[in-house]
Amino acid sequence: MDQTLWQPDRRRIESTNLFRFMHMLRERWGVDVEDYATLHRFSVEDMEKFWLSLWDYAGVVAETRGERILVDGDRMPGGRFFPDARLNFAENLLKRRDDEDAIVFWGENRARRRLSWRELYEQVSRLAQALEADGVKHGDRVAAFMPNLPETVIAMLAAASLGAVFTSCSPDFGVRGVLDRFGQVTPKVLIAADGYFYNGKAHSALDKLRAIAAELPGLERIVVIPYVSERAEIEALGAWAIRFDDYLAFYHAREIPFVRLPFNAPLYILYSSGTTGVPKCIVHGAGGTLLKHLEEHLLQCDVRPNDRVFYFTTCGWMMWNWLASALACGATLLLYDGSPFYPSGEVLFDLADAEGMTHFGTSAKYIDALVKAGLEPKRSHRLTALRTVLSTGSPLAPSGFDYVYEKLKSEVCLSSISGGADLIGCFVGGNPIGPVRRGEIQAKVLGMAVDIFDENGRSIVGHKGELVSTRPFPSMPLGFWNDSDGSKYRAAYFSIYPNVWRHGDWAEITPQGGIVIYGRSDAVLNPGGVRIGTAEIYRQVERLDEIVESLVVGQDWENDVRIVLFVRLRQGLTLDDTLTEKIRKQIRDNASPRHVPAKIVQVADIPRTFSGKIVELAVREIIHGRPVKNRDALANPEALELFRNLPELAR
């Protein structure tokens, strides 16, 4: 049965960046790239020509590019792109200087602001001067403990203009969660808001900020941005603290003397989720990040000048870094901070209509929440400009695909994407000139030699296995912070298959070339020796109206593994025999008898990270009586106690 939900017409195809890029390749290299499949093959078989062409098509600004494009391209890790180039990341995001919108910000129903390209440039200039006066230079770390405010983007660009390294956490993190991250990288300057809004309530961050600053050796300055108050009370933070406006007061906007550095000078430090130990500090380079994001924005997502790009994210998730790079395409950033359901579930669609949103990015969990809430944006909103819907964070269920086309907008390219902080980008994602098929990610991302391996390292199609990359890509991490010999980095990605990046996703390439992600391979269930991806069960369970969300793990039991499903039900409902059997039948009929849980248990809450991902591994540790090493990585760590010593799991 044909599962195609959307297919672009010829007019739409020919309007895309991707179509124009393919034409450029044919003219320049004489290559036969007539469709996406042949283009992808070219992009991984002739990486030098592909990335050189992307550099030129995107108009990368650099002091020099150099003649060498890829050195040691057969080594993983070890391959190096544009080793002789010198550039500045911020310079490439600040090419515009006009009075059109660069950033539009909504903070729930409390705040509305907009900055033009000229105003953004001027603010970056002034902050960069203040940071430089405080001694910030190439390689120093600037940390942000911030909501998704315009000032967070300004801080990143100012730090990057100096060649400093930027890192961020959102203010809903606990003190220990922040210190587990910033404490490893010892920032010289900490930029923070005085608080944040969520669900209509103001939450002060000043007490947390004071506790964090007290345990950061080498910290020389705290810059505080008033957000929940008109004038933040910073006296308790000490003499090194200053309000943002006062920090900039002595500096007037001028031309920014962007510090141009080698292609892979450090730009960002991102963090692993840290749910099973102290987070890994993943260092990403300026050039690799820029080129990867330009490719994904321009070609996979078809971002154009004057588009208005939105992603629902916090500053503790790599999608914030990804979103910010849309400035390099000349697009406007639409920033939102707070609850996506306050004051109602329509607030993000209000933003879309009011600001002419072209790209709506969110998590699969948010789309599922819209389904459960019974919202129909197609009826309540115009969404005239919307061309693309992006989803990531967890696999998007087939029912989520149905919802987008039936209840949100039928004429959009729904691009489910997947990657991670590890590569600050995607392995698989959208294809604006190709069909969207129900339940499938559209395509391997260009320039990414994505494959699926079985346990023996053999490439497989139509079967589940490990998602891998067999060739280098520009945004491979420079390494992990404080991992001088690279041993932790190599162990994380290259210990299973020699010279191949193993990402840790359990996935399948379909015969049509689409991709299905079944969950993390370290969370794969293994009852009776049969490997089952957790997403296969979620897809069935969360189609039931009674279930708000679920979490599934494997429990060691009688020399085997049994599947245990935890469910959070709609308010007022109780898991009884009738509902239990309904759940089992849904899974049995639509997956297989092997997928049916041995135990189904009702819980009041499900633990998740600050970016909204459920934490299967932490729950697995709890039910086995083992310690969870880093509770501060969770948004709701108290939920873990709901899973401890459950009588249902003792029999």
C-alpha positions in Angstrom: 0.0 0.0 0.0 1.3 3.5 -0.9 2.3 5.3 2.2 3.1 8.6 0.5 1.5 11.5 2.4 2.9 14.4 0.4 4.8 14.9 -2.8 6.1 18.4 -4.0 4.9 19.5 -7.4 7.3 20.5 -10.2 6.9 24.2 -9.4 7.8 23.7 -5.8 10.8 21.5 -6.6 12.3 24.0 -9.0 12.0 26.8 -6.4 14.2 25.0 -3.9 17.9 25.6 -3.1 18.5 21.9 -3.6 17.3 22.1 -7.2 19.5 25.1 -7.9 22.5 23.4 -6.2 22.0 20.3 -8.4 22.0 22.5 -11.5 25.3 24.2 -10.3 26.9 20.8 -9.8 26.0 19.7 -13.3 27.3 22.9 -14.8 30.5 22.9 -12.7 31.5 19.3 -12.7 29.5 17.7 -15.4 28.1 15.1 -13.0 24.8 13.3 -13.5 22.8 14.3 -10.4 19.2 13.9 -11.7 17.5 13.1 -8.4 18.2 13.0 -4.6 19.6 9.4 -4.7 22.3 10.2 -7.3 23.1 13.5 -5.5 23.6 11.7 -2.3 25.8 9.1 -3.9 27.9 11.9 -5.4 28.1 13.7 -2.0 29.7 10.8 -0.3 31.8 9.3 -3.2 33.3 12.7 -4.1 33.3 14.5 -0.8 35.9 17.1 -1.8 33.8 18.4 -4.8 30.6 18.3 -2.8 31.9 20.3 0.2 33.8 22.7 -2.0 30.6 23.3 -4.0 28.6 23.8 -0.8 31.1 26.3 0.5 30.8 28.3 -2.7 27.0 28.0 -3.0 26.6 29.2 0.6 29.0 32.1 0.1 31.2 31.3 3.1 33.2 34.4 4.3 36.8 33.5 5.0 40.2 35.1 5.0 41.4 32.1 3.0 40.0 28.8 2.0 43.2 27.1 1.0 43.6 24.5 -1.7 43.2 21.4 0.4 39.5 20.3 1.0 39.9 16.9 2.8 43.0 15.4 4.3 43.1 11.8 5.5 39.6 11.2 4.3 40.0 7.5 4.9 40.5 7.9 8.7 37.9 8.0 11.4 38.7 9.8 13.5 41.4 11.8 11.8 39.9 13.2 8.6 40.3 17.0 8.3 38.2 19.3 6.2 39.7 22.6 4.8 42.8 22.4 7.0 44.3 25.6 5.6 41.1 27.8 5.8 40.8 30.7 8.2 37.4 32.2 9.1 35.1 33.4 11.9 31.8 31.8 12.7 30.1 35.0 13.8 31.1 36.9 10.7 29.2 34.4 8.6 26.0 34.9 10.7 26.2 38.7 10.6 26.5 39.4 6.9 23.3 41.5 6.9 23.2 45.0 8.4 19.7 46.2 7.3 16.6 47.2 9.2 14.6 44.0 8.6 14.0 41.6 11.4 16.9 39.4 12.4 15.3 38.1 15.7 11.7 38.1 16.9 11.1 37.0 20.5 8.0 35.9 22.4 8.2 35.0 26.1 4.9 33.4 26.8 2.4 36.2 27.1 4.8 38.4 29.0 7.3 39.7 26.5 7.5 40.7 22.8 10.7 42.1 21.2 12.3 42.3 17.9 15.8 43.2 16.7 16.8 44.3 13.2 20.0 43.0 11.6 21.5 46.4 12.2 20.6 46.3 15.9 21.8 42.7 16.3 25.2 43.7 14.8 25.5 46.7 17.1 24.6 44.7 20.2 27.2 42.1 19.3 29.8 44.7 18.7 29.2 46.3 22.1 29.2 43.1 24.0 32.3 41.8 22.2 34.1 45.0 23.2 33.1 44.5 26.9 34.2 40.9 26.8 37.5 41.8 25.2 38.1 44.5 27.9 37.6 41.7 30.5 40.4 39.8 28.8 38.3 37.3 26.9 40.3 35.9 24.0 40.6 32.9 21.6 40.1 29.7 23.5 38.5 31.2 26.7 35.1 29.9 27.6 32.0 32.1 27.9 29.1 30.3 29.5 25.4 31.2 29.4 22.9 30.2 32.0 20.0 31.6 30.0 16.5 31.3 28.6 16.0 31.4 24.9 16.4 35.2 24.7 17.9 37.4 22.0 20.7 38.2 24.5 21.7 34.5 24.4 22.2 34.7 20.6 24.1 38.0 21.1 26.3 36.5 23.7 27.2 33.5 21.5 28.0 35.8 18.5 30.1 38.2 20.6 32.1 35.3 22.1 32.5 33.7 18.6 33.7 37.0 17.1 36.6 36.9 19.5 37.4 33.3 18.9 36.1 32.3 22.4 34.3 29.1 23.1 30.6 29.3 23.9 28.6 26.9 26.1 25.1 27.1 27.5 22.5 25.6 29.9 18.9 26.6 30.4 17.9 28.1 33.8 15.6 25.3 34.7 18.7 23.1 35.3 19.5 22.4 38.9 22.7 23.8 40.5 24.5 20.4 40.4 23.4 19.8 36.8 25.0 23.1 35.8 28.1 22.5 37.7 28.5 19.1 36.2 28.7 20.9 32.9 30.3 24.3 33.4 32.5 23.0 36.3 34.4 20.9 33.8 35.1 23.7 31.3 35.9 26.5 33.7 34.4 29.6 32.0 36.0 33.0 32.4 32.6 34.8 32.0 29.2 33.7 33.0 26.2 35.4 31.4 22.9 34.7 33.1 19.3 35.9 33.3 17.7 36.7 36.6 15.1 34.1 36.0 12.6 32.7 33.5 8.8 32.3 33.0 7.0 29.0 32.7 3.3 28.4 32.7 2.7 32.0 33.6 4.9 32.0 36.7 8.1 33.8 37.2 11.0 31.7 38.5 14.0 33.5 40.0 17.4 32.1 39.1 19.5 34.4 41.3 19.9 31.9 44.2 21.0 29.2 41.8 23.3 31.6 40.1 25.0 32.5 43.4 25.5 28.8 44.2 26.9 28.1 40.7 29.3 31.0 40.7 30.7 30.0 44.1 31.9 26.7 42.7 33.4 27.9 39.4 37.1 28.3 39.7 38.6 30.9 37.3 35.3 32.8 36.9 36.1 36.5 36.6 32.8 38.1 35.6 29.0 37.5 36.0 26.8 39.5 33.6 23.1 39.5 34.6 20.2 40.2 32.2 17.0 41.4 33.9 14.1 39.3 32.5 11.7 38.6 35.3 12.3 41.9 37.0 13.0 45.4 35.8 16.3 45.6 37.7 17.9 42.4 38.9 19.2 42.4 42.5 22.8 41.3 41.9 24.5 42.6 45.1 24.6 39.1 46.7 26.6 37.9 43.7 29.6 39.9 44.6 31.7 42.6 43.1 32.4 40.7 39.9 28.6 40.9 39.0 27.2 43.6 36.7 23.9 44.2 34.9 23.9 43.7 31.1 23.1 47.3 30.3 25.8 48.6 32.6 28.3 46.2 31.1 27.7 47.7 27.7 27.3 51.3 28.8 30.9 52.3 28.0 30.9 50.9 24.5 29.5 52.3 21.2 28.8 50.1 18.2 31.7 49.9 15.7 32.9 47.6 13.0 33.6 44.2 14.5 37.2 43.1 14.0 36.3 39.4 13.6 39.1 37.2 14.7 39.7 34.8 11.8 41.1 31.5 13.0 41.8 28.0 11.6 38.8 26.2 10.2 38.3 24.0 13.3 39.2 26.4 16.1 36.9 25.5 19.0 33.5 27.2 18.9 31.1 25.3 21.1 31.1 22.9 24.0 27.9 20.8 24.1 27.0 18.1 26.6 25.7 14.6 26.5 22.6 14.0 28.5 24.5 12.8 31.6 21.8 10.5 32.8 24.2 7.6 33.6 27.2 9.7 34.7 28.9 13.1 34.5 28.1 14.6 31.0 30.6 14.3 28.3 31.8 17.7 27.1 31.8 17.6 23.3 33.9 20.2 21.6 32.9 21.4 18.1 34.8 23.5 15.7 33.7 26.7 14.0 34.2 25.7 10.4 32.7 22.3 10.7 29.7 23.5 12.6 29.1 26.4 10.1 29.4 24.1 7.0 27.2 21.4 8.4 24.5 23.8 9.4 24.6 25.6 6.1 24.2 22.3 4.3 21.2 21.3 6.5 19.5 24.7 6.4 20.0 25.4 2.7 19.6 22.0 1.2 17.8 19.7 3.6 15.4 22.3 5.0 15.3 24.8 2.1 15.9 27.9 4.2 16.0 31.1 2.1 16.8 34.8 2.8 13.9 36.4 4.7 12.4 33.1 5.7 11.3 33.0 9.4 12.6 30.0 11.1 11.3 28.6 14.5 12.4 25.7 16.7 10.9 25.1 20.1 14.0 24.6 22.1 15.9 25.6 25.2 19.5 26.7 25.4 20.4 23.3 26.9 19.6 21.4 23.7 21.7 21.4 20.5 18.7 22.5 18.5 19.3 26.0 19.9 22.7 26.1 18.3 21.3 24.6 15.1 18.5 27.3 15.0 20.9 30.2 15.6 22.9 29.2 12.4 19.8 30.0 10.3 21.1 33.6 10.5 23.9 32.6 8.1 21.1 32.0 5.4 19.8 35.5 5.9 16.7 34.1 7.7 14.9 35.6 10.7 15.0 33.7 14.0 11.7 33.3 15.8 12.5 32.7 19.4 10.0 31.5 22.0 10.7 30.8 25.7 8.3 29.2 28.1 5.6 26.6 28.0 4.2 25.7 24.6 0.8 25.4 26.2 0.6 28.7 28.0 -1.7 30.5 28.0 -3.2 27.9 25.6 -2.0 25.1 23.3 -2.4 27.5 20.4 0.4 29.9 21.4 3.0 28.6 19.0 0.5 28.8 16.1 -0.4 32.3 17.1 3.3 33.1 16.7 3.4 31.3 13.3 0.5 33.4 12.0 1.6 36.7 13.5 5.2 36.5 12.2 4.8 34.6 9.0 6.6 31.5 10.1 8.0 29.4 7.3 9.7 26.6 9.3 8.0 25.1 12.4 10.5 23.0 14.4 9.5 21.0 17.5 9.8 17.6 19.2 7.9 14.5 18.4 6.6 14.6 22.0 5.0 18.0 21.3 3.2 16.7 18.2 2.0 13.8 20.3 0.8 16.2 22.9 -1.2 18.2 20.3 -2.8 14.9 19.3 -3.8 14.2 22.9 -5.1 17.7 23.3 -7.3 17.4 20.3 -6.0 20.7 18.7 -6.6 21.3 15.0 -4.4 24.2 13.9 -5.7 23.8 10.3 -9.1 25.0 11.6 -8.0 27.7 14.0 -5.0 29.3 12.1 -4.1 30.4 8.6 -0.5 29.2 8.6 -0.2 30.8 5.2 3.6 31.0 5.0 4.4 27.6 6.6 6.3 25.4 4.2 8.2 23.0 6.4 7.5 21.2 9.7 10.6 19.7 11.5 10.5 17.1 14.2 13.2 15.5 16.3 14.1 14.5 19.9 12.6 11.1 19.5 11.1 9.0 16.7 7.9 10.5 15.2 5.2 7.9 15.2 3.2 7.2 12.0 0.2 8.7 13.8 2.2 11.9 14.2 2.7 12.0 10.4 -1.1 11.6 10.0 -1.8 14.4 12.5 0.4 16.9 10.7 -1.2 16.4 7.3 -4.8 16.0 8.6 -4.9 18.6 11.4 -2.0 21.0 10.9 -1.4 21.7 7.2 -1.6 19.4 4.2 0.9 21.3 2.0 4.1 21.1 4.0 7.2 19.1 3.8 7.3 17.1 7.1 10.9 16.5 7.8 11.6 14.2 10.7 15.3 14.6 11.5 17.7 12.7 13.6 21.3 13.3 14.8 22.5 14.7 18.1 24.8 16.9 20.1 27.6 14.5 19.1 27.7 15.9 15.6 25.7 19.2 16.3 23.6 18.2 13.3 21.8 15.3 11.6 22.6 12.0 10.0 19.2 11.7 8.4 16.6 14.3 7.7 14.4 16.2 5.1 14.4 16.2 1.4 12.4 19.1 0.0 12.2 17.6 -3.5 11.1 14.1 -2.5 8.0 12.4 -1.1 7.1 12.2 2.6 6.1 8.6 3.5 4.2 7.7 6.6 6.5 6.8 9.5 9.7 7.3 7.6 12.5 9.9 7.8 12.9 11.0 4.2 16.6 10.6 3.4 20.2 10.3 4.4 21.6 13.8 4.8 23.9 14.9 2.0 27.6 14.4 2.7 26.9 11.8 5.4 27.9 8.2 4.5 25.1 6.7 6.6 24.6 3.0 6.7 23.1 0.3 8.9 25.4 -2.5 10.1 24.5 -5.8 11.6 26.5 -7.2 14.5 29.3 -8.4 12.2 29.7 -5.0 10.5 27.9 -5.9 7.3 25.7 -3.3 5.5 22.0 -4.3 5.6 18.8 -2.9 4.0 15.3 -3.7 5.2 16.6 -5.0 8.5 17.3 -3.4 11.8 20.8 -2.6 13.0 23.2 0.0 14.2 23.2 3.4 12.5 26.8 4.2 11.4 28.8 6.6 9.3 31.6 5.1 7.2 33.3 8.3 6.2 34.3 11.6 8.0 32.1 14.6 8.0 32.9 18.3 8.8 31.1 18.5 12.1 32.8 15.5 13.8 33.8 16.6 17.3 37.3 17.9 17.8 37.2 15.7 20.9 36.0 15.7 24.5 37.1 18.4 26.9 39.8 17.1 29.3 40.4 14.0 27.2 44.0 14.8 26.2 44.8 11.4 24.6 41.4 11.1 22.9 40.7 7.7 24.5 37.2 8.6 25.7 36.3 10.1 22.4 37.4 7.0 20.5 35.6 4.7 23.0 32.4 6.6 22.6 32.1 6.2 18.8 34.8 3.9 17.3 35.2 1.0 19.6 32.7 -1.4 18.0 33.5 -1.1 14.3 37.1 0.0 13.4 37.3 3.2 11.5 33.5 3.6 11.5 31.4 6.0 13.6 28.7 4.0 15.5 26.1 6.5 16.6 24.1 4.4 19.0 20.7 4.4 17.2 18.8 1.3 16.4 17.5 1.9 12.9 16.5 0.5 9.5 16.9 1.7 5.9 13.7 0.9 4.0 13.8 -0.5 0.4 12.6 3.0 -0.8 15.6 4.6 0.9 13.8 6.1 3.9 14.9 5.6 7.4 13.1 4.4 10.5 14.7 5.0 14.0 13.6 2.5 16.6 15.3 4.1 19.6 18.7 4.1 21.2 20.6 0.8 20.7 21.7 0.8 24.3 18.0 0.8 25.3 17.0 -1.9 22.8 15.0 -4.7 24.4 16.2 -8.3 24.1 13.6 -10.8 25.3 14.5 -14.3 24.2 17.5 -12.9 22.3 15.2 -11.0 19.9 16.2 -7.3 19.6 13.2 -4.9 19.8 13.5 -1.1 19.5 11.5 0.8 22.2 10.0 3.1 19.6 8.1 0.1 18.0 6.2 -0.2 21.3 5.7 3.5 21.8 4.2 3.9 18.4 1.4 1.5 19.3 0.8 2.4 22.9 0.5 6.2 22.5 -2.1 5.8 19.8 -4.5 5.0 22.6 -6.5 8.0 24.0 -6.2 6.8 27.6 -2.4 7.0 27.6 -0.7 10.4 27.9 2.8 8.9 27.6 4.8 5.7 28.2 8.2 4.3 28.9 9.4 0.8 28.2 12.5 -1.0 29.6 13.9 -4.5 29.8 14.0 -6.2 33.2 16.4 -9.0 34.0 14.2 -12.0 34.9 14.8 -15.7 35.3 17.9 -15.7 33.1 16.2 -13.7 30.4 14.8 -10.3 29.8 11.1 -9.4 30.1 9.5 -6.3 28.7 8.0 -3.9 31.3 5.8 -1.0 30.1 5.1 2.0 32.3 2.1 4.2 31.4 0.9 7.6 32.5 -2.8 7.8 32.0 -5.2 10.7 31.5 -6.3 12.3 34.7 -8.9 10.3 36.6 -8.2 7.0 34.8 -6.9 3.8 36.5 -5.1 0.9 34.8 -7.5 -2.1 35.1 -7.7 -5.5 33.5 -9.8 -4.1 30.6 -7.3 -1.4 29.7 -4.3 -3.7 30.3 -5.8 -6.1 27.7 -6.6 -3.3 25.3 -2.9 -2.2 25.4 -1.6 -5.7 24.9 -4.0 -6.3 22.0 -2.9 -3.0 20.4 0.7 -4.0 20.5 0.0 -7.7 19.5 -2.1 -6.8 16.5 0.0 -3.9 15.2 3.6 -5.0 16.1 3.9 -8.7 17.1 3.4 -11.0 20.0 7.1 -10.6 20.9 6.5 -6.9 21.5 3.8 -7.5 24.1 5.0 -6.5 27.6 5.1 -9.1 30.3 4.2 -6.3 32.8 2.2 -3.1 32.4 2.4 -0.7 35.3 0.7 2.7 35.9 2.9 5.6 37.1 2.1 9.2 38.0 5.0 10.7 36.1 7.8 9.7 33.7 11.4 11.1 34.2 12.9 13.1 31.3 15.9 15.3 30.5 15.6 19.0 30.2 15.2 18.7 26.5 12.2 16.5 27.0 13.7 13.0 26.2 12.5 10.2 28.4 15.3 8.4 30.3 14.9 4.7 29.8 18.4 3.8 31.0 17.9 5.6 34.4 14.6 3.8 34.9 16.3 0.5 34.0 18.9 1.1 36.7 16.3 2.0 39.3 14.2 -1.1 38.8 17.3 -3.2 39.2 18.2 -1.5 42.4 21.3 0.1 41.0 22.2 3.8 41.6 21.5 6.5 39.1 24.7 8.6 39.0 23.4 11.9 37.8 19.9 12.9 38.8 20.6 16.6 38.2 20.5 15.8 34.5 16.8 15.3 34.8 14.1 17.9 34.7 12.0 15.9 37.2 14.3 13.7 39.2 11.7 13.0 41.8 9.9 10.9 39.2 12.6 8.2 39.5 11.3 7.3 43.0 8.0 6.2 41.5 9.9 3.2 39.9 11.8 2.0 43.0 10.8 -1.3 44.7 7.6 -1.8 42.7 5.8 -4.9 44.0 4.5 -5.6 40.4 8.1 -6.2 39.3 8.9 -8.6 42.1 6.8 -11.4 40.7 
